[in-house]
Structures are given as C-alpha cells and as structure tokens.
Amino acid sequence: MVSREKKYVTVIMSTYNGHSYIKEQLDSLLSQKSVLINLFVRDDGSSDDTVHIIENYKNKFNALKLVKGKNLGPTSSFHKAAEDAKDCFFTEYYAFCDQDDIWLDNKLDIAISHIDASDNNRPSLYFSNLMMMTDDGQMLGMLLEDDLVSHTREKALAAIYTYGCTCVFNRKALEKFTCLSIDKKYIFHDNWMFAVCAFLGTVYYDKASYINYRQTGHNVSGNKRTGWRIWEQRLVKLFSLKTDQRIYESIAKELLNNFGDCLSDEDKRFLEVVSEYRKNIKYKLELLNSERIRTCSRSKNFCIKGRILLNCL
C-alpha cells in the first residue's frame, strides 16, 4: 500500500496562563494523522509557566515559533498571531487552536479533505460542531444545534456559529483575513474569518465534532444555554451593548472597504444598508424586514431587531 503524502498545516495558537491544560492540547496536536504541523504560538503575557511548557515542545513539531507578546486580550491576540503566522510559515492550510481543548487525531485530516474539495483559488473555511467536556473529561454533549446553524452567504451576518478552535482554512483565506484594519478587540477572529470566506469563497460546516471543547468557566464563548436562560442571556447582552462595539456594522464596512470590487451588486447593496442604517431611516426599516438579517432562532431574531432599533448592530 502506498502511503499518502503528509500535508503541511500551520496551527495558530494564542496562550495565556494555560499551564493547567496546555500539555494535553499540545499532545493532541502531535497525534494528528496525515499532517506535518508548524505550530505558531503567541503568548499573551502569561505569568505562569505556560511559556516554559511550550518551549519543551520545540523539537517535537515540524517547526515551532513562539512569540512572547504583551497582553492584548484573546481576540486581539489571535488577530496578531494570525498576521505574524502568515509571514512566518507559508503552508497551504492553517488552523486556529485554543490552549485547553483536546483534538481527536483525525481533526485536521477531515477538515483538509473538505477544503480540498473546494476551489483553492478562493478563500475556503471548514468549521464543525463541538463536543463539550468538563475539566475532568466528562462529555456533556454537542454545543451547537444543527438546525440553527447556517453557513451561507445570505445569512452570513445574522448567523455566525464559528468557534475558532474548529476553524481550518486555506492560505487564500488567511491572506484576506489579515486585511482587517479596525480595532481588533471587537471583531472576533473566527467571526471575521467566517464573513470573509462566506462572502468571497466557500464555507463548509461539519455536524460532527473532532474536538473535545473544555468548559473551564473561563471560556470567552461557548457556554450552552437553553430555554429561558438563552432569552435571559440575550436580553442582558442586548441592554448592555456599547455603541462603539457595533460588530455587524463593522464587519459590513470592512468587507466593503477591502473587497468591494469582489462583491456582487446584491451583496454590496446589503452591506451598504448595514453600514448606513443609523443615518438613513429607509435603510433601518429595510434592515428590520430583511430576510438576510434573520436566523432560525426566535430569541436571536428578537435581539437583532433590538440591536437595529438601538443603533447597536
């Protein structure tokens, strides 16, 4: 039997005081089948022995680059790590990685097979569901409800269900991703990657999970709520919004400013409406009734309309 040639993947990780779990994560990266991994780590100013642990792995990966940075917070740190990784490692595939999960050994191989099925001359993104796990390894079930997940261009601003730790993407996607110019604290790296690939290329959602997603109580996102709790969460979030954190509007403006020439007339028109709804009552009414800003979740739709009325979209 002829063995399949291994493919090079750059895994992009941001770490911060992750000594409790990072060894398990790094070991799960080393167990990946059919790939050779270049690991790019940006440490976000850890005060524990996270950096020392990573340094002990420097000869175990195909290549490992560790950058010790100042504390920027997780979102900005991932954006910075992606920018630096693009210049450090030139590979066909890239993946975001958190510091405290466990990857199944076929996670990257499965993702790459789906990316290879798309047009590699365009930005391509793979993301999946997540199996939630407690600190001690007890499985809690899937995080995402598949009937609510959308990955189409038409719903790309209304329904964003990407979690960075499941995202695998090609070089074209990374090149477009790094065009982001606004304050990177407010646009999550996975949300921006999804928007770029949905409008400019292809996105594949996998209902299966190849990652055990650890619920530590310190996750930036990913704590599942159902029933009244999800309404409560979204109402609290709605009325605590800050007017300088208009995420949907910011993504729309970035897409227009960076990629306007690549967008269809229909998409440009929609993004212009999202960008200018606060200044134009006609646009606001149009947005309130637009199917493109509607999801399969009643609670989320209610909150989206609330954001529009409060000028916080």
C-alpha angles and dihedrals in degrees: 000000000000111000117231116249112254118243126225118241129180111215113204116207134176116199135193124171090329101147094123096066111007096097090060091049094048092047090052089053090053090053093059114127127229096006141093111217129216105192119208114188126184110191110210097215101295117192096195129066096282093116092049091052091051092048089058088063097053095109097042100071128062084254134345127199118186121190118190106210138174119265111279101155124256099285097049091040092057091048090051092045091052092050092050094043090054090060095038102049126028106200134145094240136040135183136192116230134190122214101239110045133090120233122211111237095252097047097107095036092055092046093050092051089059094045090051089056090062132069105284091200088071131058109276128190133186122192133165147193118276132232106220118224135187124232090265095049102263112148115235102184135258119326100211129060103223096212089061097047117099126180101174128121091237092062097031096119097038101046116038112164101159119131111197095226090065096045119112118171144166131256093261090058093050091050091053092041093060092060091084108123107173128087103304095208092081106044111064113227092236093049091052093047090052093049093049094050095040093054099034106028142350137316127196123195118201115204090203124080126229095175135071102221109208117221102209099160089247099076114132088219140353108077105138120228128179139185116000092353092067091050089049092049093050095045091051090048092047095054094043095054118131118223092226091060102068096154101176092045092047092051091049092051092047092051091050095044096046104030107020092125091055097051128093118247089250093053093045090052092050093047091048089054091051091046096050105030093110091060099040123055090197090057091047092054090045091052093048089058099037119120088208092070094047129095137190090260118088093201092051092047090052091052093046090055089047090052090051092050091046092047090240102115 
